[in-house]
Amino acid sequence: MKRIHTLLLCLFTSLTFAQTPTDFTWWKPSDSKFPVIDGQAWSNEMRDTIQRFPPRAEASVRKAVWNLSRNSAGLSIRFVSNAPQIIIRYKVTGSASMPHMPSTGVSGVDLYGIDSDGTWHLASGKYSFKDTVVYNFDKLRPNDNYHKLGREYRLFLPLYNSVRDLEIGFLCGSIFTVLPQRMEKPIVVYGTSIAQGACASRPGMAWTNIVARKLDRTVINLAFSGNGRLEKEVVDLINEIDAKVFVLDCLPNLIYPIVERKELQKRIIESVKSLRAKHPQTPILLTEHDGYTEGYLMPHRQPLFEEANQDLREAFGQLTTEKVANIYLLPISEIGMDLDCMVDGTHPNDLGMMRYAIAYEKKLREILQQPAGTLTTQIPTCHNREPGSYNWEERHNEILKLNQIEPTKILLIGNSITHNWGGKPLNNRIKGADSWQKYLEPLQVRNFGFGWDRVENVLWRVYHDELEGISPEKIVINIGTNNLHLNTDEEIVQGLKLLVQAIQIRQPKAKVILMGIYPRREQEARVLTLNKGIQSMAKSEGVGFEDIGKKLLLKTGKIDETYYSDGLHPNAVGYELLGKEIQPILR
């Protein structure tokens, strides 16, 4: 990661960009030493190039596909900043707008901020579409209440144009840290103009980008306007990506007479079998044509999509009969388009894009087994509450890397109390290292504790691959104390219940043990009552329950301050006691 806010760079900027404010520093993708274009596969072949296919693809795909692949649909850049003003400037290679789609969608950008609790917010900027496109986001709230180290931003790039000379400007002296590409497996979409983004009013309203925000997962947009046609050359390239899910949504480009109906079924079957041969377990989602809203008044249009959908269902049936595993269908009935959802009877407006996104989110959550409830404790969320102490995303990435190279027998999931105990991933917060090395290290325990985590934050981590690539024998969960000031006991219990179910789905062979929340100053009585609810839920879910925190109490029911550093976190003596109590459970 790279922080740019030096006086020397500010001086260089003021001399080099005389036409801009002299107190601005400018960053461009080529300044980074690591890939920063999120939503881009093959980044090691492109470095700072803002396009979707690697250069070698030009020799294999049709010219129209290649040209469209240079559009920046679905690409984004993530960064952290506390700047009160951010300016984005760049050039585009085509017309700023189209007859049925505004400049803000064809050539504009969207800037979203994510606060310290993981909630998304849209920044509204003033824009100008001239030789250089400029977006000026001024009077931004630089920080949240937790710290003064800024927030994460997500810059979504234009949907229907190629971008060059992109620069991000920020006030000198401000924090500006560019974030690397996400490590989790992406959702890969191969589709048509609808998936590329026509006719969203702005990039953030393309359904693929809405889904990326809803699931908080990278979506690789390989949609090529009227040229998404399930062609072998494109499928071969897609096959190179290690995806979480493959989505094939090409039917609007494959209606008769573009291709014969038998040819359509052939392409569907061959595309699925090609992906399945290289990715035996990766889910493949096939999507029906969403229809034409003018079909009733223009009856010659109605059979076009109805026949295509019938052909898709027949191909899906054949694949199912042949026992091609883990394939799914998103039918037109679940997309739910109506006459108010389209610009021209074919392409969705923002309402239509939202209908698409809702349908896809629901289907993808079913496929990935990632349900979200209505309570805050049941909605998976990341956070950035104490970056001055540690980097939450970096720790998450370290766990993903460890899972790939080093097996472990026991996972200890928790918040700062677990995080500060010790073990791997290594960190500078360790308060109970001696206890960890004496009682936990010999049992091959991995520390899945994250400072400031709540129930919903652990759910996010479980949904974002932290349990993949490993086969632990036991998973011990101690989470919920950071929810006490926000949620009722029942909300905490219900959040834990969903978390336990998510863990059991991903690690069915592991023994899951719920720990009672450790007592804390002035919350002893409530924690005692809450733990009874957790114990009852654990029994109903068929998992273990242990309450070693009772050892931290005096006979009066109050915490024994000799075990604590601040009424919440154990000191070295407290960790020694907890280690001694938890070791028999882990054995």
Secondary structure by P-SEA (a helix, b strand, c coil): ccccccaaaaaaaaaccccccccbbbbcccccccccccccccccccccccccccccccccccaaaaaaaaccccccccccccccbbbbbbccccccccccccccccbbbbbbbbcccbbbbbbbbbbbbccbbbbbbccccccccccccbbbbbbbccccccccbbbbbbccccbbbbbcccccccbbbbbcccccccccccccccaaaaaaaaccbbbbbccccccccccaaaaaaaaaccccbbbbccccccccccccaaaaaaaaaaaaaaaaaacccbbbbbbccccccccccccccccaaaaaaaaaaaaaaaaaaacccccccccccccccccccccccccccaaaaaaaaaaaaaaaaaaaccccccccccbbbbbccccccccaaaaaaaaaaaaacccccbbbbbccccccccccccccccccaaaaacccccccccccccccccaaaaaaaaaacccccccccbbbbbccccccccccaaaaaaaaaaaaaaaaaacccbbbbbbcccccccaaaaaaaaaaaaaaaaaaacbbbbcccccccccccccccccccccccccaaaaaaaaaaaccccc
